Amino acid sequence: MDNISMGRYIGRMLDNRYEILEVIGQGGMAVVYKARCHLLNRNVAIKILRDDIAADEEFRVRFKKEAQAVAMLSHPNIVSIYDVSRSADIDYIVMELIEGITLKQYMKTKGKLSCKESVHFAVQIARALNHAHSKGIVHRDIKPQNIMIALDGSVKVTDFGIAYLETTQAAETGAAVGSVHYMSPEQAKGHAVDARSDIYSLGVVMYEMLTGRLPYTGETAEEVALQHVSSTPSKPQTLNPEINEELEEITLKAMNWDLRQRYQTADRLLRDLDKYRLAGTESGGGQNTSPSDGLPEDVEPIGRSGEMTREGYLRRRRRANKISLLSGLFIVTVFIVAVFVFLWNYWLKDVFSDAVRINVPNFVGSNWEDVVNNAEFRSLYSFETSFAIDPDTEKGDIIDQDPAAGESRMQDSDGKVKIALTVSSGMQMIKMPNVVNTDYQDAMMALQKEGFVVQPEFENSDVTENYVIFTNPEAGDSLPAGSTVYITVSAGPTTNQTSMPNLIGLSESKAIERLESSKLVYGGSNTVDNDMPAGTVVWQSVTAYDQVDEHTKVYVQISSGPNTSGEGG
């Protein structure tokens, strides 16, 4: 979208409420504007879909559903989404406006950050991820450009869920998916991602904050992606000797290429970061204090004989009595205030307020969208929604509410009563079957039959070749249908060599068959503009006819056909 196209919305009023003021940013999917909400008299940020994307009806539907899901997130470190709407021909979302700069801009100004400042930012980002992951939402594109630093130093993560739509759109159009410098190895391979992918990206952000440089660089996106998959970064301490060894270990564990060795949850990462902070190691150790630190300046001097003078004793006694009196008055005051607050909340507020009590109806069992979109309900109640797994309840149905049905509550300042709704996510939980010590192909079929995505890894072992050694997660663990399961398969006690086949010109399915017949593993693909026929392999990560270890992962690029749009590639 060019400057003229972006500027045509300035001064326009959306839904007779939002006045577009100026452009403040843009991405691959939308342009962000500063706007004024005349209903609530506040400034907001509005993200408007690009015209060419908004023309895709299917994508517009996905955009709205994803934005509505993310709007349910409520956390101080996540940019809030206020509204999702369509005005005439414009699809847009209304978000919290953050006055500040991105973490990327901040790092460009300061270079590498101190350990204390890096941990300060990392903790807030991890808290945001932990909250989103608990709601089943994975960001997929954590990078400094998507992290805002407010004027008070607090951090706000942006584009939750929207990043998923951007990567989906990019994949469908053959563009690069995600931000390659912060991309997890599983993303680089084109595999399904989960919360651990966000943790990896946060690890890369931590590495960049601490060292002032990215762990992997290259001339092309493919070079960088391959480094994420197969390389080990330089230790942060070699680039910045001031980094504490414990913090270095936390950073490298977060960005470990092996999913099993990485932090499994953002909560675990947070625990280690908090433990590090409490140990006082952010500045290289605990604080140095002199023996006199913290002592009152007016301590009564002791006489030469070691005894206090009578005048000093009386002065100290008067001071002690005064302190006791003040302490007593303070305690009484606190008690009176506490009693008043209690009476105000439960009785006096009703007497002196013009607000009225509103009875709470029963929403349990109703469809969530029907409730929150009901004009009468919206005039009386403000809804806060969270989602929970409930296999016995249809997705989208309300399974709990607070306050309960039949109770009454006073109106808030906006004339409404707040109601917290818990909605069924409808997600089916499946127990991980035991496939250890079974044939690899049989294990794959058993897991796929349960609805899992299977990612095999091979390693040398005395276990029978092609038999499963162990799985992650383990047998008996419950996880959502469609989750990725990792199985480690025996490659036998020794590594054998095989010849790399020539895949150029083959269809993707034929290339996979050729790899499997040569005992090689298909690592994934990405799509590129190329003059070769669409759907054919144009590049392979291992040179044809080279001798390589069996079970080596091979990555390919697939042609989407020549670029006929007339735009540069």
C-alpha positions in Angstrom: 0.0 0.0 0.0 1.6 3.3 -1.1 1.6 6.6 0.8 -1.4 8.0 -1.2 -3.4 4.8 -0.5 -2.6 5.0 3.2 -3.4 8.7 3.5 -6.9 8.4 2.0 -8.3 7.3 5.3 -7.0 10.2 7.4 -9.9 12.4 8.6 -12.4 9.6 7.9 -14.9 8.6 10.6 -15.5 4.9 11.1 -18.8 3.8 12.5 -19.5 7.4 13.6 -17.1 6.8 16.4 -13.4 6.6 15.4 -11.7 9.5 13.7 -8.6 8.5 11.8 -5.8 11.0 12.6 -2.4 9.8 11.2 -0.4 6.8 10.1 1.8 5.3 12.8 2.9 2.0 11.3 2.4 -0.7 8.7 3.0 -4.4 8.1 2.6 -7.0 5.5 -1.1 -7.3 6.2 -2.4 -4.0 7.5 -1.7 -0.3 8.2 -1.9 1.1 11.7 -3.4 4.5 12.3 -3.7 6.7 15.4 -7.4 7.5 15.9 -9.7 9.3 18.3 -12.6 7.5 19.9 -15.3 10.2 20.3 -17.6 7.9 22.3 -15.0 7.3 25.1 -13.0 10.5 24.4 -9.6 8.7 24.1 -6.9 8.0 21.5 -6.7 4.5 20.1 -4.7 2.6 17.5 -6.7 1.2 14.5 -5.3 -1.5 12.2 -7.0 -1.5 8.8 -6.6 -4.5 6.4 -4.9 -3.9 3.1 -7.4 -3.6 0.2 -6.0 -6.7 -1.6 -6.3 -8.8 1.5 -9.7 -7.5 2.5 -11.0 -8.6 -0.9 -10.5 -12.3 0.2 -13.7 -13.2 2.0 -12.3 -16.3 3.6 -9.3 -14.4 5.0 -11.6 -11.7 6.3 -13.6 -14.2 8.3 -10.4 -15.7 9.7 -9.2 -12.2 10.6 -12.3 -11.4 12.5 -12.4 -14.8 14.4 -8.7 -14.6 15.3 -9.0 -11.0 16.5 -12.0 -11.8 18.6 -10.2 -14.7 20.2 -7.2 -12.5 21.0 -9.5 -9.8 22.4 -10.2 -12.2 25.2 -6.6 -11.8 26.4 -6.4 -9.5 29.4 -2.8 -8.9 30.7 -0.8 -5.8 31.5 2.0 -6.9 29.1 -0.3 -7.5 26.1 -1.7 -4.7 23.9 -5.5 -4.8 24.4 -7.9 -5.2 21.5 -11.0 -3.1 22.1 -13.1 -3.8 19.0 -13.3 -5.7 15.8 -15.6 -4.2 13.1 -16.3 -3.5 9.4 -17.4 0.0 8.3 -18.5 0.2 4.7 -15.7 -1.4 2.8 -13.1 -1.3 5.7 -12.2 -4.2 8.0 -10.4 -3.0 11.1 -9.5 -3.7 14.7 -9.3 -1.1 17.5 -6.4 -1.5 19.9 -4.8 0.1 22.9 -2.6 3.0 21.8 0.9 2.7 23.3 2.9 5.9 23.5 6.5 4.7 23.2 8.9 3.0 20.9 9.6 -0.6 19.8 12.2 -2.7 21.6 14.0 -2.8 18.2 14.2 1.0 18.1 15.4 1.1 21.7 18.2 -1.5 21.0 19.3 0.5 17.9 19.7 3.5 20.1 21.5 1.8 23.0 23.3 -1.1 21.4 23.6 -4.1 23.8 21.6 -3.7 27.0 22.7 -4.4 30.6 21.9 -7.7 32.2 19.4 -6.0 34.5 17.6 -4.2 31.7 17.5 -7.3 29.5 16.0 -9.4 32.3 13.5 -6.6 33.1 12.2 -6.8 29.5 12.4 -10.6 29.2 10.4 -11.2 32.3 7.5 -9.0 31.0 7.5 -10.7 27.6 7.6 -14.1 29.3 4.6 -13.1 31.5 2.7 -12.1 28.3 3.5 -15.4 26.6 2.6 -17.4 29.7 -0.9 -15.7 29.8 -1.5 -16.2 26.1 -0.4 -19.8 26.1 -2.7 -20.6 29.0 -5.5 -19.5 26.7 -4.3 -21.7 23.8 -2.9 -18.8 21.8 0.6 -19.0 20.3 2.1 -15.7 18.9 4.4 -17.3 16.2 6.3 -14.1 15.5 8.0 -12.8 18.7 10.6 -10.2 17.7 11.7 -6.8 19.0 9.6 -5.1 16.3 6.4 -6.6 17.9 7.4 -5.5 21.5 6.5 -1.9 22.6 8.2 -0.1 25.4 5.8 2.4 27.0 7.0 5.7 28.5 7.0 4.2 32.0 9.4 1.4 30.9 6.7 -1.3 30.9 6.5 -3.8 28.0 3.5 -4.5 25.8 3.6 -7.4 23.3 1.6 -6.7 20.1 0.0 -8.7 17.3 -1.0 -11.8 19.3 -3.0 -14.1 16.9 -2.7 -11.5 14.1 0.9 -12.9 13.5 -0.7 -16.2 12.8 -2.9 -14.7 10.1 0.1 -12.9 8.6 2.2 -16.1 8.4 -0.8 -18.0 7.0 -1.3 -15.3 4.3 2.4 -15.3 3.5 2.4 -19.1 3.2 -0.5 -19.1 0.8 1.1 -16.4 -1.4 4.6 -18.1 -1.4 6.2 -15.3 0.6 8.7 -15.8 3.5 6.9 -16.9 6.6 7.7 -15.3 9.9 10.8 -13.3 10.8 13.7 -15.5 9.9 16.2 -14.1 12.4 13.9 -15.0 15.3 12.3 -18.1 13.8 12.3 -21.4 15.7 13.8 -24.5 14.0 10.4 -26.2 13.8 9.1 -23.1 12.0 12.0 -23.1 9.6 11.2 -26.7 8.8 7.6 -25.8 8.0 6.3 -27.9 10.9 3.4 -27.2 13.3 4.4 -24.9 16.2 3.4 -24.7 19.8 4.2 -22.5 22.8 7.8 -23.7 22.8 8.4 -21.9 19.4 7.5 -18.6 21.1 10.0 -19.4 23.9 12.7 -20.0 21.3 12.0 -16.6 19.7 12.2 -14.9 23.1 15.5 -16.6 23.7 16.8 -15.0 20.5 15.5 -11.6 21.6 17.3 -12.1 24.9 20.5 -13.0 23.1 20.3 -9.9 21.0 19.6 -7.7 24.0 22.6 -9.0 25.9 25.1 -9.1 23.1 23.9 -6.4 20.7 23.8 -8.8 17.8 21.8 -11.6 16.4 22.9 -15.2 16.9 22.6 -16.1 13.2 23.1 -13.9 10.1 23.4 -14.7 6.4 23.0 -13.2 2.9 19.7 -15.0 2.3 16.7 -16.0 4.4 17.4 -19.6 3.6 21.0 -19.4 5.0 19.7 -18.0 8.3 16.9 -20.6 8.5 19.4 -23.4 8.0 21.6 -22.0 10.8 18.6 -22.1 13.2 18.2 -25.8 12.3 21.8 -27.0 12.3 24.1 -24.5 14.0 25.0 -23.5 17.6 25.4 -19.8 18.4 28.4 -18.3 19.9 28.2 -18.1 23.7 26.9 -14.7 24.8 29.8 -14.3 27.3 32.3 -14.4 24.4 30.6 -11.3 23.0 29.9 -9.6 26.3 32.0 -10.7 29.2 29.7 -8.8 31.6 27.0 -11.4 31.2 26.5 -13.6 34.2 27.0 -17.4 33.6 23.6 -18.2 35.0 21.8 -15.7 32.7 23.8 -17.1 29.7 22.5 -20.6 30.6 18.9 -19.4 30.8 19.2 -17.7 27.4 20.8 -20.6 25.6 18.2 -23.0 27.1 15.4 -20.9 25.9 16.8 -20.9 22.3 17.9 -24.6 22.3 17.2 -26.0 18.8 16.2 -29.3 20.5 12.6 -29.0 21.7 13.2 -31.5 24.4 16.1 -29.5 25.9 14.3 -26.2 25.6 12.0 -24.7 28.3 8.7 -26.5 27.9 6.6 -23.6 29.2 7.0 -19.9 29.6 6.2 -20.4 33.3 9.4 -22.5 33.7 11.4 -19.8 32.0 9.8 -17.2 34.3 10.8 -19.2 37.4 14.4 -19.2 36.4 14.4 -15.5 35.5 12.8 -14.6 38.9 15.2 -16.9 40.7 18.1 -15.1 39.0 16.7 -11.7 39.8 16.1 -12.6 43.5 19.6 -13.8 43.8 20.7 -10.3 42.9 23.0 -11.5 40.1 21.8 -9.0 37.5 24.7 -6.7 38.4 27.1 -9.5 38.9 26.3 -10.2 42.5 24.5 -8.9 45.6 24.6 -5.3 46.5 27.7 -4.1 48.3 26.9 -2.4 51.6 29.1 -0.7 54.1 28.8 -1.6 57.8 27.1 1.7 58.5 24.4 1.4 55.8 20.9 1.5 57.2 21.9 2.9 60.7 19.9 6.0 62.0 21.9 9.2 61.9 20.7 10.3 65.3 21.8 7.3 67.5 22.7 8.5 71.0 26.5 8.4 71.5 27.8 6.1 74.3 29.9 7.5 77.1 33.6 6.6 77.5 32.7 4.0 80.1 30.2 2.3 77.8 27.2 3.6 79.7 24.6 6.1 78.3 24.3 9.4 80.1 21.1 10.3 82.1 20.3 13.1 79.7 20.7 10.8 76.7 18.5 8.1 78.4 15.6 10.6 79.1 15.8 11.9 75.5 15.6 8.4 74.1 12.7 7.5 76.4 10.7 10.6 75.3 11.3 9.7 71.6 10.2 6.1 72.3 7.0 7.3 73.9 6.3 9.6 71.0 6.8 6.8 68.5 4.5 4.4 70.5 1.7 7.1 70.4 2.1 7.7 66.7 2.1 3.9 66.0 -1.1 3.5 68.0 -2.8 6.4 66.2 -1.7 4.9 62.8 -3.2 1.5 63.7 -6.5 3.0 64.8 -6.7 5.1 61.6 -6.0 2.0 59.4 -8.8 0.1 61.3 -11.3 3.0 60.8 -10.5 3.2 57.1 -10.9 -0.5 56.6 -14.3 -0.5 58.3 -15.4 2.5 56.2 -14.3 0.8 52.9 -16.2 -2.4 53.9 -19.4 -0.4 54.8 -19.1 1.6 51.6 -18.8 -1.4 49.3 -21.6 -3.3 50.9 -24.0 -0.7 52.1 -23.2 3.0 52.0 -22.5 3.1 48.2 -26.0 1.9 47.5 -27.4 4.7 49.8 -25.5 7.6 48.3 -25.1 6.4 44.7 -27.6 7.1 41.9 -26.6 3.7 40.5 -29.1 0.9 40.6 -28.8 -2.8 41.2 -29.2 -5.1 38.2 -30.2 -8.7 38.4 -27.8 -11.2 36.6 -29.6 -13.7 34.3 -28.4 -17.2 33.6 -26.0 -17.3 30.7 -24.7 -20.9 31.3 -25.6 -23.1 28.3 -26.1 -20.2 25.9 -23.9 -19.5 22.9 -21.2 -17.0 23.7 -21.5 -15.0 20.5 -25.2 -14.8 20.8 -24.8 -13.3 24.3 -22.0 -10.8 23.7 -23.6 -9.6 20.4 -27.1 -9.1 21.9 -27.8 -5.4 22.0 -29.9 -5.6 25.2 -27.3 -7.5 27.1 -24.5 -5.2 25.9 -26.4 -2.2 27.2 -26.6 -3.7 30.7 -23.5 -5.8 31.1 -19.8 -5.6 30.2 -18.4 -9.1 29.5 -15.0 -10.5 30.3 -14.4 -13.9 28.6 -11.9 -16.7 29.3 -11.8 -20.1 27.5 -11.5 -23.6 29.1 -11.3 -27.1 27.7 -14.5 -29.0 28.1 -14.9 -32.0 25.8 -18.5 -32.5 27.0 -19.7 -29.0 25.9 -20.0 -27.8 22.4 -17.4 -25.2 21.4 -18.6 -21.6 22.0 -21.1 -22.5 24.7 -20.9 -20.8 28.1 -20.0 -23.2 30.9 -19.6 -20.8 33.9 -20.3 -17.2 34.9 -19.4 -14.8 37.8 -21.6 -13.4 39.3 -23.9 -16.4 39.3 -27.4 -16.4 37.9 -29.9 -14.8 40.3 -27.4 -12.5 42.0 -27.6 -8.7 41.7 -24.8 -6.2 41.3 -24.5 -2.4 41.4 -23.8 -0.6 38.1 -20.3 0.6 37.5 -19.5 4.1 36.4 -20.3 3.2 32.8 -23.8 2.1 33.9 -23.1 -1.6 33.4 -22.4 -4.7 35.5 -19.2 -6.7 34.8 -19.8 -10.4 34.2 -17.0 -12.9 33.7 -17.9 -15.7 31.3 -16.1 -19.0 30.9 -16.6 -20.5 27.4 -15.9 -24.0 26.2 -13.0 -24.2 23.7 -14.4 -27.5 22.6 -10.8 -28.8 22.3 -10.6 -32.6 22.5 -7.9 -34.0 24.8 -6.3 -37.3 23.8 -4.1 -39.6 25.8 -0.7 -40.3 24.2 -0.5 -44.0 23.3 2.5 -46.1 24.2 4.5 -46.6 21.0 7.9 -47.2 22.5 9.7 -50.3 21.2 7.4 -50.6 18.3 8.3 -50.3 14.6 8.6 -46.7 13.4 6.1 -47.0 10.6 3.5 -48.7 12.9 4.1 -46.0 15.5 3.5 -43.3 12.9 0.3 -44.8 11.8 -1.0 -45.3 15.3 -0.2 -41.7 16.3 -1.7 -40.2 13.1 -4.8 -42.2 13.6 -5.3 -40.4 16.9 -5.0 -37.1 15.1 -1.5 -36.2 16.1 1.2 -34.6 13.9 4.3 -36.8 14.1 7.8 -35.5 13.9 10.5 -38.3 13.9 14.1 -37.9 14.9 16.8 -40.6 14.4 19.8 -41.4 16.6 22.3 -44.2 16.9 21.3 -46.8 19.4 21.6 -50.5 20.4 17.8 -50.7 20.1 16.6 -52.5 17.0 16.9 -50.3 13.9 13.7 -48.3 13.0 12.2 -49.0 16.4 11.0 -46.2 18.7 13.3 -45.4 21.6 11.2 -42.8 23.4 8.5 -40.1 22.8 7.8 -36.6 23.8 5.3 -36.3 25.4 5.4 -39.6 27.2 2.7 -42.3 27.0 -0.4 -41.5 29.1 0.0 -37.7 28.9 -3.1 -35.8 27.7 -2.7 -33.2 25.0 -5.0 -31.5 22.5 -5.9 -33.3 19.2 -3.7 -32.0 16.4 -0.7 -31.5 18.7 2.8 -32.3 17.4 4.3 -35.5 18.9 8.1 -36.1 18.7 9.4 -39.6 18.5 13.0 -40.7 18.6 13.8 -43.7 16.4 16.8 -46.0 16.5 19.1 -45.6 13.5 21.0 -48.8 14.6 24.4 -48.9 16.4 26.4 -47.4 13.5 25.8 -44.7 11.0 25.6 -45.8 7.4 26.1 -43.7 4.3 23.7 -43.2 1.4 23.8 -41.3 -1.9 21.8 -38.1 -2.0 19.3 -38.3 -4.9 18.7 -35.5 -7.4 15.3 -33.9 -6.5 15.3 -31.0 -8.9 12.3 -31.0 -11.2 10.3 -33.5 -9.1 7.0 -32.8 -7.5 7.1 -32.5 -3.8 5.4 -35.8 -3.2 7.8 -37.6 -5.6 10.7 -35.9 -3.8 9.5 -37.2 -0.5 9.2 -40.7 -1.9 12.8 -40.5 -3.3 14.1 -39.3 0.0 12.4 -42.1 2.0 13.6 -44.8 -0.4 17.2 -43.5 0.2 16.7 -43.6 4.0 16.7 -39.8 4.2 14.3 -37.6 6.1 12.2 -34.9 4.6 12.7 -31.7 6.6 10.2 -29.4 5.0 9.9 -26.8 2.3 9.2 -23.2 1.4 7.8 -21.7 -1.8 9.6 -19.3 -4.0 9.0 -17.5 -7.4 10.8 -19.4 -10.1 10.7 -20.0 -13.9 10.3 -23.7 -13.4 6.8 -25.2 -13.4 4.8 -24.5 -10.3 4.9 -27.3 -7.7 8.4 -28.6 -8.7 11.5 -28.7 -6.6 14.0 -26.0 -7.6 16.6 -26.3 -4.7 17.7 -28.9 -2.2 19.8 -28.4 0.9 22.1 -31.3 0.2 23.9 -31.5 -3.2 22.7 -34.3 -5.4 24.9 -37.5 -5.4 26.9 -36.5 -2.3 27.4 -39.3 0.3 25.6 -38.4 3.5 24.5 -40.1 6.7 21.3 -42.1 6.6 18.3 -40.2 8.2 19.8 -36.8 7.4 17.1 -34.1 7.1 16.8 -32.5 3.7 15.0 -29.3 3.0 13.7 -28.1 -0.4 12.3 -25.1 -2.2 9.2 -25.5 -4.3 8.4 -23.2 -7.3 5.2 -21.2 -7.2 5.8 -20.4 -10.9 7.2 -17.1 -12.3 6.1 -13.9 -10.7 3.6 -12.4 -13.2 2.4 -9.5 -10.9 5.0 -7.1 -12.4 6.3 -6.4 -8.9 9.8 -6.9 -7.8 10.5 -10.2 -5.9 
